[in-house]
Amino acid sequence: MLSYRHAFHAGNFADVLKHTILIRLIGSLAGKEAPFFYLDTHAGAGLYDLEDTRASRLREWREGVGRLWDASAVPAPLSGYLRLVREAQTDPAASRPRRYPGSPWLVRRLLRPGDRMVLCELHPADHPALRERFAGDRQVAVHHRDGYEALRAFLPPAERRGLVLLDPAYEFPGEWERAAEGLVTAWRRWPTGGLALWYPLLAHGAEARLHRSVEEAGLRKVLRVELRVRPADSPAGMNGSGLLLVNPPWRLDEELAQWLPWLRRQLAPQGQGGESVDWLVPE
Ligand SMILES: C[S@@+](CC[C@H](N)C(=O)[O-])C[C@H]1O[C@@H](n2cnc3c(N)ncnc32)[C@H](O)[C@@H]1O
């Protein structure tokens, strides 16, 4: 039984980091003429209403995208992200976001005519919503199938260039191991592809095992990006989030080191938390 619904969390601080980096990675692919392929193994519903009962219950977006909405002197990759979030509003001049775009919506905005996107979502309510959103779109294939299993079905893609986003909800026992295995499977099937795995930073530090599995599996060129909005041992729940980026664009590490401190100051104005960018495994 899937119980996680991204609608409760849409636009939170973890989405801000994940989606800004996602857009940056897709922008890099779109910078070259050859078509690219995008696979979203855990796609969600695609677009979220921040006024509905689910998003309104926790209002996590207020500590996420809400903290950037009126910011000034926004660094370039974040202003590109905000521009797309504004494009998702019915009223682009709104004083606060009322809708929040998920990864499929954001990436769809950046596809060129020859590019292709495959989305997997298992939830019985979110999958139909996603399918409906992209109905009739010939560049988008929506599947009601297990995202980990999809890695074997769709990789390597004919385009030979592109990105896989693995964005699990980590709601089942053993899902950390499954996520690590998923990343390793994707890399084995497509060692030159761009891969991004998102993970939460929780007080028990489960990410250490994930990192070790990736190192031991022999992956190369794995950039680790983490941002915390609370101290690492805070029992509050998710204290931050991270991404492992395999085969990231050249010098992304230097670029991230420039704007992550700004983002952390926005998301954690009380001065807690921290950010880091390092090579879990170098080239
Ligand atoms: C964190 S949300 C995805 C958010 C989305 N990637 C975004 O950034 O907007 C995780 C989603 O994965 C779905 N899910 C959980 N297990 C899955 C699986 N094995 N295969 C495909 N989807 C799954 C959940 O229903 C949920 O909608």
The ligand as an SDF file (V2000), in Angstrom:
LIG
                    3D

 27 29  0  0  0  0  0  0  0  0999 V2000
    8.7060   12.1110   -3.7240 C   0  0  0  0  0  0  0  0  0  0  0  0
    7.3410   11.6910   -4.7050 S   0  0  0  0  0  0  0  0  0  0  0  0
    7.8060   12.1920   -6.3150 C   0  0  0  0  0  0  0  0  0  0  0  0
    7.8860   13.6550   -6.5620 C   0  0  0  0  0  0  0  0  0  0  0  0
    8.2490   14.0560   -7.9510 C   0  0  0  0  0  0  0  0  0  0  0  0
    9.4060   13.3320   -8.4440 N   0  0  0  0  0  0  0  0  0  0  0  0
    8.5410   15.5400   -8.0320 C   0  0  0  0  0  0  0  0  0  0  0  0
    9.6990   15.9370   -7.8560 O   0  0  0  0  0  0  0  0  0  0  0  0
    7.6200   16.3000   -8.2550 O   0  0  0  0  0  0  0  0  0  0  0  0
    7.4820    9.9480   -4.8250 C   0  0  0  0  0  0  0  0  0  0  0  0
    6.3930    9.3010   -5.6810 C   0  0  0  0  0  0  0  0  0  0  0  0
    6.7670    7.9600   -5.9640 O   0  0  0  0  0  0  0  0  0  0  0  0
    5.6070    7.1500   -6.0060 C   0  0  0  0  0  0  0  0  0  0  0  0
    6.0820    5.7780   -5.8280 N   0  0  0  0  0  0  0  0  0  0  0  0
    6.3630    5.1210   -4.6770 C   0  0  0  0  0  0  0  0  0  0  0  0
    6.9320    3.9300   -4.9290 N   0  0  0  0  0  0  0  0  0  0  0  0
    7.0070    3.8330   -6.2830 C   0  0  0  0  0  0  0  0  0  0  0  0
    7.5500    2.8620   -7.1700 C   0  0  0  0  0  0  0  0  0  0  0  0
    8.1180    1.7320   -6.7120 N   0  0  0  0  0  0  0  0  0  0  0  0
    7.5040    3.1080   -8.4960 N   0  0  0  0  0  0  0  0  0  0  0  0
    6.9390    4.2450   -8.9810 C   0  0  0  0  0  0  0  0  0  0  0  0
    6.4260    5.2040   -8.1910 N   0  0  0  0  0  0  0  0  0  0  0  0
    6.4660    5.0090   -6.8610 C   0  0  0  0  0  0  0  0  0  0  0  0
    4.7560    7.7150   -4.9040 C   0  0  0  0  0  0  0  0  0  0  0  0
    3.3920    7.3850   -5.1280 O   0  0  0  0  0  0  0  0  0  0  0  0
    5.0460    9.2130   -5.0170 C   0  0  0  0  0  0  0  0  0  0  0  0
    4.0980    9.8520   -5.8380 O   0  0  0  0  0  0  0  0  0  0  0  0
  1  2  1  0
  2  3  1  0
  2 10  1  0
  3  4  1  0
  4  5  1  0
  5  6  1  0
  5  7  1  0
  7  8  2  0
  7  9  1  0
 10 11  1  0
 11 12  1  0
 11 26  1  0
 12 13  1  0
 13 14  1  0
 13 24  1  0
 14 15  1  0
 14 23  1  0
 15 16  2  0
 16 17  1  0
 17 18  1  0
 17 23  2  0
 18 19  1  0
 18 20  2  0
 20 21  1  0
 21 22  2  0
 22 23  1  0
 24 25  1  0
 24 26  1  0
 26 27  1  0
M  CHG  2   2   1   9  -1
M  END
$$$$
